[in-house]
Structures are given as C-alpha cells and as structure tokens.
Amino acid sequence: MADQIVAYSLGQNLYLNITNRCTNNCLFCIRHTPRGIGYNLWLKYEPSPEEVLAVIKEPASYQEIVFCGYGEPLLRLDTVKKIASHLKKKDAKIRINTNGQAGLIYQKNIVSDLKDLVDIICISLNAHSASSYLKICRPVYGEKAYQAVLDFARSCVGQIPRVILSVVDWPGVDVEKCREIARKLGAEFRLRKFSGN
C-alpha cells in the first residue's frame, strides 16, 4: 500500500481515498485536469478498511475526516461504515462527499446506514435541471440520476446533522436556481470554484 495514497491532508482535514470508481464522468472532474490536487490519487487496488485505518494516527486531531478521493465513496458503503464506525469511537467528525446516487446504486434508501456515523454529507448537485445534469455530469444511470440525487438529499435532511448541496461554478449552470433547490430541500448550499487548468 506504500505506493498508493489512501489518506491525504488538506488544511485541517484528512481525506480518505477509497475508490477510483464513479457513476458520473463530470466535465469538470479534477481527474481530467493536469494538476489534480497535488497528490497522485490513482489507486492500484481498493484498500481494505484496516489498511485505511492504519494510516490515521490521531482521528480527533482533524477538523473533519472526509470520504473524498478520485471516486464515489458510497460505491463502497460497507467499507465507509466500518471506517466511520471506528473513527466515531475516537471522537472524529465525519463528512462524506458524494454524487448522491446511492439510491440507484443499491436500489434502496441507504441513509439509515449512515445516520449515526456521519456528521456532514455534501452532495454534488451540479445542475439546475435533469437535462443540464445529464450534459454536465454524464451519469451512467442516464436521465433518472438527477431525480435520484434530489431524492437522496431529501432523505438525508433530518437524518444527517448537516446536509450541503454543492455546485461547481460551470458555464450553463444556473447557480441561483440551484441555491433555491437546496433551500426548498432544507439543505445548506455551497458554490465551488472550478479548479482545473
């Protein structure tokens, strides 16, 4: 495992890189940029929960421990649950960055699996309509993906302490409409700057 990065620090947070698989192929994805984030996050294999936990020395010393690498972390739901459960016992604050398509991946609502393990869930909305989402995020699930993201966000509100809908500032995205969608769902809103070159 020494030749791949499964945990990396940015600011006061520790990020966990547990998969490179994703159900989207977003136009703005950092994987498509030459610079990335300064770490080589391409995995040769997906690490076990034990391998990830072995590199986290003092969980409570971080502001947040975030499941966010070069893929969709909820594709490995059992791994997320095992790691988060262990870290919560050590007073860590857990955030998941997700594309919100877990309901399609598992064909069921998985929010109850996360309820007592996750403090913050940040869901990538990235579009103000299904057609815009299809064009920008290019999901493997096609047209039904956008509604699934909205449904997942709605399910998280009231179950996860903080729910944030995020949007990349990208041409053609109506940021104000996205902000209103978040408000109607009862979620926070975050605008992210495109960081590619």
C-alpha positions in Angstrom: 0.0 0.0 0.0 3.0 2.3 0.3 2.9 3.1 -3.4 -0.7 4.5 -3.3 -2.3 7.3 -1.3 -5.4 6.3 0.7 -5.3 9.4 3.0 -4.2 12.9 2.4 -4.3 16.2 4.3 -5.7 19.5 3.0 -5.9 22.3 5.6 -7.2 20.9 8.8 -9.0 18.0 7.2 -7.9 14.4 6.4 -9.4 13.0 3.1 -9.8 9.3 2.5 -9.4 7.9 -1.0 -11.1 4.5 -1.0 -12.1 4.1 -4.6 -11.5 5.5 -8.1 -14.8 4.2 -9.4 -17.6 6.6 -10.1 -21.1 6.6 -11.6 -20.5 10.0 -13.2 -18.0 11.3 -15.7 -18.3 15.0 -15.0 -16.9 17.5 -17.5 -15.2 19.4 -14.6 -13.9 16.4 -12.7 -10.4 17.1 -11.3 -9.4 13.7 -12.6 -9.4 15.3 -16.1 -7.1 18.1 -15.1 -3.3 18.0 -15.5 -2.7 19.4 -12.0 -5.1 17.4 -9.9 -4.8 18.4 -6.2 -1.1 17.8 -5.8 -1.4 14.1 -4.8 -1.5 11.1 -7.1 -4.8 9.6 -6.1 -5.0 6.8 -8.7 -5.3 3.5 -6.8 -3.7 0.2 -7.9 -6.4 -1.6 -5.8 -9.1 -0.6 -3.4 -7.8 -0.5 0.2 -9.4 -2.5 3.0 -10.9 -0.7 6.0 -7.9 -2.0 8.0 -5.4 -0.5 5.6 -7.2 2.9 5.7 -7.4 2.9 9.5 -3.8 2.0 9.8 -2.7 5.3 8.3 -5.0 7.5 10.5 -2.9 8.2 13.6 -5.0 10.7 15.6 -8.5 10.9 14.2 -9.7 13.6 16.7 -6.9 16.0 15.7 -8.5 16.7 12.4 -11.4 19.2 11.9 -13.1 16.6 9.7 -12.2 13.3 8.2 -13.7 13.3 4.7 -14.5 10.4 2.4 -13.5 12.0 -0.8 -10.8 10.8 -3.3 -10.9 10.1 -7.0 -14.2 8.2 -6.9 -17.6 7.9 -5.4 -17.1 6.7 -1.8 -20.6 5.2 -1.4 -19.8 2.6 -4.0 -18.1 1.1 -1.0 -20.8 1.5 1.5 -19.7 -1.3 3.8 -16.1 0.0 3.8 -17.4 3.5 4.7 -19.5 2.2 7.5 -16.6 0.1 9.0 -14.1 3.0 8.9 -16.6 5.7 10.1 -17.8 3.5 12.9 -14.3 3.0 14.2 -13.4 6.7 13.8 -16.6 7.9 15.6 -15.5 5.9 18.6 -12.4 8.1 18.6 -14.3 11.4 18.5 -13.7 12.1 14.8 -16.1 14.3 12.9 -17.0 12.5 9.6 -18.0 14.0 6.3 -18.9 12.2 3.1 -18.7 14.0 -0.3 -21.0 12.1 -2.7 -22.7 12.4 -6.0 -26.0 11.4 -4.3 -26.7 8.4 -6.5 -26.5 5.7 -3.7 -30.3 5.0 -4.1 -29.7 3.9 -7.7 -26.5 2.0 -6.9 -28.2 -0.1 -4.2 -31.8 0.2 -5.4 -32.9 1.3 -1.9 -32.6 4.2 0.5 -29.3 3.8 2.4 -29.5 6.9 4.6 -30.4 4.9 7.7 -27.0 3.1 7.2 -25.2 6.5 7.6 -27.4 8.1 10.2 -25.3 7.7 13.3 -21.9 7.6 11.5 -21.9 10.8 9.5 -21.9 14.4 10.8 -21.9 16.1 7.4 -22.9 14.9 3.9 -22.0 17.1 0.9 -24.0 16.1 -2.2 -22.9 17.3 -5.6 -26.0 18.8 -7.2 -24.0 20.5 -10.0 -27.1 21.4 -12.2 -30.4 23.1 -12.0 -32.3 20.6 -14.2 -32.2 16.9 -15.2 -31.1 17.8 -18.8 -28.3 20.1 -17.6 -27.1 17.4 -15.2 -27.1 14.8 -18.0 -25.0 17.1 -20.1 -22.5 18.1 -17.4 -22.2 15.1 -15.2 -22.8 12.3 -17.8 -24.1 9.7 -15.3 -24.2 6.0 -16.1 -27.8 6.0 -14.9 -28.9 8.5 -17.6 -31.9 10.7 -17.1 -33.1 9.2 -13.8 -29.8 10.2 -12.0 -30.8 13.8 -11.3 -34.1 12.9 -9.5 -32.2 10.3 -7.6 -29.8 13.0 -6.3 -32.7 15.1 -5.2 -34.4 12.2 -3.5 -31.2 11.2 -1.7 -30.7 14.8 -0.4 -34.3 14.9 0.7 -33.8 11.7 2.6 -30.7 13.0 4.3 -32.3 16.1 5.7 -33.4 15.4 9.2 -31.3 12.2 9.4 -27.8 13.6 9.0 -26.9 16.7 11.1 -25.7 18.8 8.2 -26.7 18.4 4.6 -25.0 20.5 2.0 -25.8 20.7 -1.7 -22.8 21.8 -3.7 -22.5 23.2 -7.2 -19.4 23.8 -9.3 -19.4 27.2 -11.0 -19.6 25.9 -14.5 -20.9 27.5 -17.8 -24.6 27.0 -18.2 -25.3 26.2 -14.6 -28.0 28.5 -13.0 -26.4 28.9 -9.6 -29.4 30.8 -8.2 -31.8 28.0 -9.2 -29.5 25.5 -7.6 -29.4 27.6 -4.4 -33.2 27.7 -4.4 -33.4 23.9 -4.8 -31.2 23.5 -1.8 -33.3 25.9 0.2 -36.5 24.0 -0.7 -35.0 20.7 0.4 -33.9 22.2 3.7 -30.2 21.8 2.9 -27.3 24.2 3.0 -25.8 25.5 -0.3 -22.1 25.7 -1.3 -20.7 27.1 -4.5 -17.4 25.5 -5.5 -14.9 27.1 -7.9 -13.7 25.0 -10.9 -10.0 24.2 -10.0 -8.8 22.8 -13.3 -6.3 24.3 -15.8 
